[in-house]
Amino acid sequence: MRILVIGAGSIGGEIIRECERLDTVEEFYILDHHPNAVERISRGMKKARPIKDFDRAVPGVDLVIEAASQEAVQRYGKRALENGADLMLMSVGALVDHDFREELFGTARSNGGRIYIPTGALCGLDAVLSASLVHVEEVTLETRKPPESLMDSVFVKEGKMDLAGLKTEKVIFQGPASQAVKLFPKNVNVAAALSLAGVGFERTKVRVICDPSCRSNVHTILLSGESGELKGVSINVPFPDNPRTSYLAALSAVSALRNICGHVWYGV
Ligand SMILES: NC(=O)c1ccc[n+]([C@@H]2O[C@H](COP(=O)([O-])OP(=O)(O)OC[C@H]3O[C@@H](n4cnc5c(N)ncnc54)[C@H](O)[C@@H]3O)[C@@H](O)[C@H]2O)c1
């Protein structure tokens, strides 16, 4: 199997190390804006091939893994599928745009390609998928974060609330996922993945809690419907040098890659 990884940052780094370890991966290409990042991560690896030109490398690639940015999904996603590769996406927030999403999904359909969306920083996305096959009453994503993690949100920048002086936890936003992804773009990946797996951006509710005593990024999924009730909580350790990204999100990409390369799938 040949793989092309876009992004050699926190998540990409874990994926690249796994590509080097996996016997089923013959060789893999790495593309990043910053050649230094690629050089640092791939030094000494036998199967890694740093590249600068996506279009030259992509013919003959079986799987393109995006672990870079929403912009990278827009720039390379369709081209990967048109070249016959499957596509794994981490910057799921790019799929919030309805027209872009339909175009990408349509390209996968017409080229016989697959788009893989790992569970990321959430837990319980598998159960949400199953429960959504029958009637769903309500789906809520509750995100609890310390004030520092919310400071650069559009919500705070527009001056809707001063979080710095907060002494106790406070619900700072309640509304549909469609509105939450605009006000809290850093939360966009989890809200997008949940909305797409479940009942869509309008019916998925988001509650954001700012909690000064919280040291992790905590995501709780609550679902009620015909199949019963679900509650999935992930209390996520952030990457030390990149607190925006949860370690679990990177591990979910590695686990998805193992599934794609393997013969037995758990939790399908
Ligand atoms: N699905 C989830 O649950 C989840 C969780 C955390 C992060 N993410 C998303 O995954 C992506 C990667 O996260 P990360 O923490 O590894 O980021 P990071 O900042 O550590 O690394 C991203 C790397 O991608 C490179 N890059 C960005 N755009 C590029 C482009 N167009 N072409 C080439 N290289 C490009 C950057 O130079 C950087 O080295 C982000 O978009 C992030 O929002 C998803």
The ligand as an SDF file (V2000), in Angstrom:
LIG
                    3D

 44 48  0  0  0  0  0  0  0  0999 V2000
  -11.0670   15.3290   13.9240 N   0  0  0  0  0  0  0  0  0  0  0  0
  -10.6780   15.7410   15.1360 C   0  0  0  0  0  0  0  0  0  0  0  0
  -11.2110   15.3370   16.1730 O   0  0  0  0  0  0  0  0  0  0  0  0
   -9.5170   16.6990   15.2260 C   0  0  0  0  0  0  0  0  0  0  0  0
   -8.9300   16.9520   16.4740 C   0  0  0  0  0  0  0  0  0  0  0  0
   -7.8400   17.8400   16.5150 C   0  0  0  0  0  0  0  0  0  0  0  0
   -7.4050   18.4700   15.3650 C   0  0  0  0  0  0  0  0  0  0  0  0
   -8.0390   18.2330   14.1730 N   0  0  0  0  0  0  0  0  0  0  0  0
   -7.6320   18.9010   12.9450 C   0  0  0  0  0  0  0  0  0  0  0  0
   -6.6030   18.1570   12.3080 O   0  0  0  0  0  0  0  0  0  0  0  0
   -5.7170   19.0490   11.6010 C   0  0  0  0  0  0  0  0  0  0  0  0
   -4.2760   18.7830   12.0490 C   0  0  0  0  0  0  0  0  0  0  0  0
   -4.1590   19.0290   13.4200 O   0  0  0  0  0  0  0  0  0  0  0  0
   -2.7220   19.1070   14.1250 P   0  0  0  0  0  0  0  0  0  0  0  0
   -3.0020   19.3340   15.5680 O   0  0  0  0  0  0  0  0  0  0  0  0
   -1.8820   17.9550   13.7110 O   0  0  0  0  0  0  0  0  0  0  0  0
   -2.1530   20.4580   13.4960 O   0  0  0  0  0  0  0  0  0  0  0  0
   -0.6300   20.9740   13.5120 P   0  0  0  0  0  0  0  0  0  0  0  0
   -0.7340   22.4600   13.4550 O   0  0  0  0  0  0  0  0  0  0  0  0
    0.1560   20.3420   14.6020 O   0  0  0  0  0  0  0  0  0  0  0  0
   -0.0280   20.4250   12.1260 O   0  0  0  0  0  0  0  0  0  0  0  0
   -0.5820   20.7670   10.8860 C   0  0  0  0  0  0  0  0  0  0  0  0
    0.5320   20.6870    9.8540 C   0  0  0  0  0  0  0  0  0  0  0  0
   -0.0880   20.7710    8.5690 O   0  0  0  0  0  0  0  0  0  0  0  0
    0.6500   21.6840    7.7660 C   0  0  0  0  0  0  0  0  0  0  0  0
   -0.2870   22.2530    6.7820 N   0  0  0  0  0  0  0  0  0  0  0  0
   -1.3920   22.9860    7.0130 C   0  0  0  0  0  0  0  0  0  0  0  0
   -2.0340   23.2590    5.8720 N   0  0  0  0  0  0  0  0  0  0  0  0
   -1.2900   22.7050    4.8760 C   0  0  0  0  0  0  0  0  0  0  0  0
   -1.4100   22.6560    3.4600 C   0  0  0  0  0  0  0  0  0  0  0  0
   -2.4240   23.2380    2.8210 N   0  0  0  0  0  0  0  0  0  0  0  0
   -0.4570   22.0060    2.7620 N   0  0  0  0  0  0  0  0  0  0  0  0
    0.5940   21.4160    3.3750 C   0  0  0  0  0  0  0  0  0  0  0  0
    0.7540   21.4250    4.7200 N   0  0  0  0  0  0  0  0  0  0  0  0
   -0.1700   22.0610    5.4570 C   0  0  0  0  0  0  0  0  0  0  0  0
    1.2290   22.7070    8.7190 C   0  0  0  0  0  0  0  0  0  0  0  0
    2.3970   23.2870    8.1800 O   0  0  0  0  0  0  0  0  0  0  0  0
    1.5350   21.8410    9.9480 C   0  0  0  0  0  0  0  0  0  0  0  0
    2.8410   21.3100    9.9220 O   0  0  0  0  0  0  0  0  0  0  0  0
   -6.2030   20.4780   11.9320 C   0  0  0  0  0  0  0  0  0  0  0  0
   -6.9980   20.9850   10.8830 O   0  0  0  0  0  0  0  0  0  0  0  0
   -7.0490   20.2900   13.1740 C   0  0  0  0  0  0  0  0  0  0  0  0
   -8.0970   21.2580   13.2880 O   0  0  0  0  0  0  0  0  0  0  0  0
   -9.0510   17.3440   14.0950 C   0  0  0  0  0  0  0  0  0  0  0  0
  1  2  1  0
  2  3  2  0
  2  4  1  0
  4  5  1  0
  4 44  2  0
  5  6  2  0
  6  7  1  0
  7  8  2  0
  8  9  1  0
  8 44  1  0
  9 10  1  0
  9 42  1  0
 10 11  1  0
 11 12  1  0
 11 40  1  0
 12 13  1  0
 13 14  1  0
 14 15  2  0
 14 16  1  0
 14 17  1  0
 17 18  1  0
 18 19  2  0
 18 20  1  0
 18 21  1  0
 21 22  1  0
 22 23  1  0
 23 24  1  0
 23 38  1  0
 24 25  1  0
 25 26  1  0
 25 36  1  0
 26 27  1  0
 26 35  1  0
 27 28  2  0
 28 29  1  0
 29 30  1  0
 29 35  2  0
 30 31  1  0
 30 32  2  0
 32 33  1  0
 33 34  2  0
 34 35  1  0
 36 37  1  0
 36 38  1  0
 38 39  1  0
 40 41  1  0
 40 42  1  0
 42 43  1  0
M  CHG  2   8   1  16  -1
M  END
$$$$
